[in-house]
Amino acid sequence: EDQKEDQGQEVSKKCPQEAPNYFVAIPITDDQILDRIEDVQEHIFSKEPDLSRALLPIQTMHLTIIVTHLGTEEEIKKAVLALKQSKTKVEDILQGKDFNMTFHGIGQFNNQVLYVKMLEEDQKMLNRIAEAVQECFTEMNLYILGNKDFKPHLTFLKLSKVSRLRRRGFRKICLDLYKEYEDSYFGTEVFSQIDLCAMHKKKQKSGYYYCECSINVTSSGTEESKEQ
């Protein structure tokens, strides 16, 4: 669960004892995007079977917008409240319009992490949404880990998931493994939901993370948030 590597960022040195255990995410559910990612994963696996355990399950696909440590039930309740309060701010940003997130091309962090890239314009919009949610968390005095240089990305392979590969000298993912897909179009997800997810609690039957709270963010602002 090396979330800081997933973020492609450094976790703040101020708080080393508080390892991240929760994150705020936008789930990716569009079938075209998921099928395309699965195609890439199968292609990589066919060329390098040792990487099978480094591939992230399709059911968990998401964009991380906050990584945090919630140490007590009280802090979890605060985080749920912060997420619910962010709904109005996010819907103000949307101004009644759909936000279509378009994914195109594959990027990497240090040849250790592979992710699907978002279009630049969509990244800017997502940055504004992420800032609105982060503000609500900060107002609740919740500590956000490593939120500098936020760069939305859809991770589908992480070498850090399989430590034995590193011990065997497998330290980077070669471009040859995914070159055919490097500039592919993956699809478009209509933004509709933000989740507060637990890293270490048992996943849902669907395979997606355990959610403490999900808010539905609609262009018309009619849907209510739901809490587990």
Summary of the structure (lengths in Angstrom):
residues: 228
radius of gyration: 17.4
end to end distance: 22.7
largest distance: 52.9
contacts: 682
relative contact order: 0.24
helix: 38%
strand: 25%
